[in-house]
């Protein structure tokens, strides 16, 4: 009997977070996380790492097209971004007044929603 492999660790990024690319060809770009790929530790970011895809016509009479879409990049190449302070930061965890665990930017003390 074989056991399934469990993905170790977790990503510091969730869908909807604002991030800034810190390395690679799109260094400096800012965008929102659209999707996370946990097994590969990759993320899709709005407007970052745009690739051109040639789509073949599927039916007779239909024309082919060229579409542009986001491709994934590794989660270690991005950092959380504060639009108010225009700064990137690591994240920390703290408890709020109700005792709930919340994520916050360490550099600016801003809560991540």
C-alpha positions in Angstrom: 0.0 0.0 0.0 1.4 3.4 -1.0 0.9 6.5 0.9 0.1 9.8 -0.8 2.6 12.6 -0.4 1.5 15.5 1.6 2.5 19.0 0.6 4.8 20.3 3.3 4.7 23.9 4.5 2.3 26.6 3.4 2.4 29.7 1.2 2.5 33.1 2.7 0.1 34.4 0.0 -3.6 34.0 -0.4 -6.0 34.8 -3.2 -6.9 38.5 -3.2 -3.6 39.8 -1.6 -1.8 42.7 -3.2 1.8 41.7 -4.0 4.9 43.2 -5.7 7.2 41.1 -7.9 10.7 41.3 -6.4 12.7 39.3 -9.0 12.5 38.1 -12.6 11.6 39.9 -15.8 8.5 41.5 -14.3 10.4 42.9 -11.3 8.6 45.9 -9.8 5.1 45.1 -11.1 2.2 45.2 -8.6 -0.9 43.1 -8.9 -3.6 41.1 -7.1 -3.3 37.3 -6.6 -5.9 35.6 -8.9 -5.1 31.9 -8.1 -2.6 29.9 -6.0 -1.1 26.6 -7.1 -0.2 25.0 -3.8 1.6 21.8 -5.1 4.0 23.8 -7.3 4.1 26.8 -4.9 3.2 29.1 -7.8 0.8 32.0 -8.0 -1.1 33.8 -10.8 -1.0 37.6 -10.6 -3.2 40.0 -12.5 -1.2 41.7 -15.3 2.1 39.9 -14.5 4.1 37.3 -16.6 1.8 37.7 -19.7 2.3 35.0 -22.3 0.9 34.8 -25.8 -1.1 31.7 -26.7 -2.0 30.7 -30.3 -5.5 29.1 -30.3 -6.3 26.8 -33.2 -9.7 27.0 -34.8 -11.9 24.1 -33.4 -14.8 24.1 -35.9 -15.0 24.6 -39.6 -15.6 28.3 -40.4 -14.2 29.4 -37.1 -11.0 31.4 -37.2 -8.0 30.9 -34.9 -6.8 33.6 -32.6 -3.9 34.9 -30.5 -4.8 35.4 -26.8 -2.7 36.9 -24.0 -2.9 35.4 -20.5 -1.1 35.4 -17.2 1.3 32.5 -16.5 2.3 31.5 -13.0 5.4 32.5 -11.1 7.0 31.1 -8.0 5.6 32.4 -4.7 9.1 33.2 -3.5 9.5 35.9 -6.2 6.7 38.1 -4.7 6.2 40.0 -1.4 3.1 41.5 0.1 2.6 45.2 -0.9 1.1 48.1 1.0 -0.6 50.6 -1.3 -0.9 53.2 1.4 2.8 53.2 2.3 4.1 52.1 -1.1 6.3 49.5 0.6 6.8 45.7 0.5 6.9 43.7 3.7 6.8 40.2 5.2 3.7 39.2 7.1 3.1 38.4 10.8 0.2 37.0 12.8 -1.5 38.6 15.8 -4.8 38.4 17.6 -7.3 41.1 17.4 -9.8 42.4 20.1 -12.2 39.5 19.5 -9.3 36.9 19.7 -9.2 36.1 16.0 -5.9 35.5 14.3 -5.2 38.2 11.7 -2.3 38.7 9.2 -0.5 42.0 9.2 2.4 43.6 7.3 5.4 43.8 9.7 6.9 46.9 8.3 3.8 49.1 8.3 1.6 47.3 11.0 -1.2 47.3 8.5 -3.8 44.5 8.7 -4.3 42.3 5.6 -8.0 41.7 4.8 
